[in-house]
Amino acid sequence: MKNYFKILRYLKPYWYIAILAPIFLIGEVTFLLLIPKTSGQIIDVGITEKNLTKVGYMSLMMLLYTVLSVLFAFLSNFFANWASNEMANDLRIETFKKSLNMSFTNLDEFKIGKVITRVTSDTNMLRWMTRNFLRTIFRAPYLIFGSIFMIITLSPKLAITLIFAIPIIFLSNYFIVKKSYPKYREVQEKLENINTYTQENLENIRVVKAFNRSKFVNDNFDQYIDELQNSTIKANVITSFNSPIFMFVMNMCIVAVLYIGGLDVINQKYDAGNIIAFLGYLGQINMALSMINGLIRMIPRAGASSSRLVELFEVNSELNEIETPIKDVDIKGEIEFRNVTFAYKGQKPILNNVSFKLEAGEKLGILGTTGSGKTSLISLIPRFYDVIEGEVLVDGINVKEYDLHTLRSQISTVMQKALLFAGSIEDNIKFGAMEKDEEEVYFASKNAEAYEFITSFSDGYNTILGERGINLSGGQKQRLSMSRSIITDPKILIFDDSTSAVDMTTERKILKSLNNNLNKSTTIIIAQRIRSVMNADKILVLENGSVTGMGTHNELLHNNKLYQSIYKTQMGGMKVE
């Protein structure tokens, strides 16, 4: 539970709300404790003596105690819910913020489904735990010890029955919590797997249907459900012992009270009203212990959820900034790789001793076979990842010395996969530069050859896109993605094979527009087609993570075998002009 108490610090800003729950709870329990004694007095004083006036008066007092108890209970519940909801909302915000601030390496380890489970299921469990904690942690002890005190004043002999009962209940609860905690952590992990699998297949539902794999996906999902069910059953088997043990012990107490107390009443050593009052207090102890049991059943789940949230919160970013990073500077766009070696965590190096230099404003084309490290290479420039060996420099300064916001705000990458958001076309284009005006939106979309298809829609730039731009073609998505990068007017503009779904005629128009209108930006173009890069100032050829050639189109055509092979395949052996 130590992780749960770490989570409770998120309740601190709302202490003034949270503290009202136990304050009003004191009033609730105080009036509850008066009810059994009053009911006993009604029997002993009112009914036995046949004093209807006292019966009526005491009945009204019981009603008053009940109403006041309910009122205080309502207020206590209200403030406990308020405080726990505020805490849960802060946890969701913190979880989401943490996921946004993670490095790409962290995100490679924490899949989206894992984050979603923590934002939803885990925070909701902690909300319920905190709400019940604020109520039970004060209410149950006050009710138990208050009832025991009242019982002792009624009959010390009958109170002895509780000395045996309560330790048995608490010991059984301790062992149940200890055994069930790892089981409930396993349940949360299985639920996490289901969320990840569900999201993955819904995002790729068209692929599933296109390959007629619905049955296969369903069968796998059933297997995940079976695993969750088996883990849940194992956890529930342990916690299922809780209530039977509790009910058995408490019922034995009631039997003992009725037997011993009944004999005393028969022998006129004890008033019948006191037995009624005693049973009432026993019922209140029963109710308090039931609350504790409910809280204890939640402890393993809340413990597992809090551990998983703390695990996320304590993830250290792989990208550590220096104490005094370079901030608020305008970069020119010069890029240099010096003996760079890079590998994804736990894998072999994908880039080996890569070195090249690109002057500010130059255009670089990158060609290479699949898996040669092209995307990995350009991911190092905005510092999505850190190198293992060597240096990546922008304007002669190691990217590690820049403030990340300063660096990334001047570099724009058009991803290999066009990723769009639900919302209007205009909002998607302005995503990285919300301050841009209408004319700048038009300028960016025209340079990406997106203007015509956008204006063909009845709502134009106000057209609402479905999730991930589902109502657009692949080429249209790519052109919107390009517009989104162009509008930021970056010093370094990177295209990661981002014209693969665009026809060659449109691609030529896009490249021509970029060359004419964005000639101040340093531009890097990763492409599969030689036509896309042949007019670049320099072309870098990658093979198995190593640079095998760099030069102009004509230079590489004469001295690089891989480039010659690609050219021959794509251009049909055309001669160099």
C-alpha positions, 0 to 999 in steps of 0.5 A: 500500500506504500504506492497508494499513499504516494498517490494520496499526495494528489489529494493534498490540494483538496484537503479542505474538502476532504477534511469535511468528510470525516468532520460530518461523519462524526455527527453521523456516527454520534447520532447513530450511537444514540439510536440503540440505547434509545430503542432499549429505553423504549422497551424498558421504560416505555413499554414495560411501564406502559408509559405511552408518553415516554414511548412517543417522546423517545420514538420522536427522539429516535426519528430525530437521531435518524434524520440527523444521522442521514443528513450528516451521512449525506454531507460526508458522502458528498465531500468524500465524493467531491475530493476523490473525484478531484484527485482522480481528475488530477491523476488522469491529467498527470497520466496523460501529461506524463505520456506526452512528455515521454521519449519515443523510447519510453513510448516504445515500451509503454504501449497506448493500451497500457496508458489508456488502462491507467487513465481509465480503469486504474484511476477509477479504482483509486477514486473509489478507494479514496472515497471509501477510505475517507469514509471508512478510515474514520467512520468504522473505528469510531462506530466500532469503539463507540459501540464497544464503549456503549456495550461495556456500559450495558454489560461488561460480561457480554462485551467479552464475546467481542474480544474473541471475534474482532481479532479473528476478523482482522487476522483473516482480512490481513492474510486475504489481502496479502494473498490477493494483492499479486492476483489483482495486479495480474488482473489489471495486466490482463485488462491492459492486454485486452485494451491494447489488442482492442485498440490495435484491431479497431484501428486496423479494422479495414486490414482485418476485413480485407484479409478475412481475418475476423474469426482469427481476431475474434478467437484471439480476443476470446483467448484474452478474455479467458485469461482475464476471467481465469485471473479474476476467478483466482483473485475472487476465490481468495477474497470470497473467504472474507464475507463467510468468515466475517458472517460466521464470526458475527453470527456466533457473537449474536448467538452468544449474546442471545443465549447469555443475555437471555439467561440473565433476563430470565433470571431477572439479572438483566433488562430485556431492553438492554439486550435489544440495545446490545444487539443494536450495537452489535449490528452497528459493529457488524456494519462497521466491520462490513465497511472495513471488509469492503475496503479491504477487498478493494485494497489489493486492486487499489494497490495494484492500480497505484503501483501501475500509476507510480510505475508510469509516473516514475519513468525517467525520460531517456532524453535528459536535458542539461542544466542550462540548455540553449533556449530561444535561439533561431537556428539556421539549419546546418546539420552534421552527423559525426560518426553516429551509431544508433540502436533501439533499446535492447536491439542491435545497432541500426545505424553504424558510424554515419557521417555527413554534413548538410549546409543550411538551406540545402536539400538532401535526398536519402535513398536506401533499401527497406530497413537501412535506417532512413527513418531512424536517421532523421529521428535523431535530428529533432532528438526523438532518440539519442545516439549511442556513439557520435554526435548529431549537430545543428548549426555546429551544436550538439542537439543535446545542448538545445532546449527540446522545445527550442529545437523541435519548434524549428524542425518539422517532420512529415511522418511516413504514416499520415496521422490526422486528428478528428476535427476540421481540415483547417484545425489539422493544418494549423495544429502546430501553428494555431496563430496562423491566419487564413491566407497562410493556411491557403499558402501551405495547402497550395504548396502541398497541392491540397488546395483543390481537393479541399475546396472541392468539399462543400464545407471546404476548410471547415470539413470535419474529418473522421477519426485519423482522417478516415474519410480521406484517401491516402494521398489526401492525408499525406498532402494535409500532413505536408500542409501541417508541416509547411505552415510552421515555416520550419528551418529544417523540413523533413519528408519521411517517404511522405509522397508514397501515396501521391501520383508522380505528377502531383509529386513533381508539382509539390517538389517544385513548389517547395523548391520555389517557396521554401528555398530557405529551409534545409530540406531532407527527403526520404523517398523510394523513387529516384525521381523524388530526390534526383534534383536535390543538392546532395543524395545520401545512400544508406545500406544496412545502416551505413553510408555507402555513397553521398553526392549529386545524382550524376556523381552517384550514377557513376560511382555508386552501385546501389544507386545505379541498381535502383536507377536502372530498375526504376528508370529503365536504364535511361542515360544521364542527361 
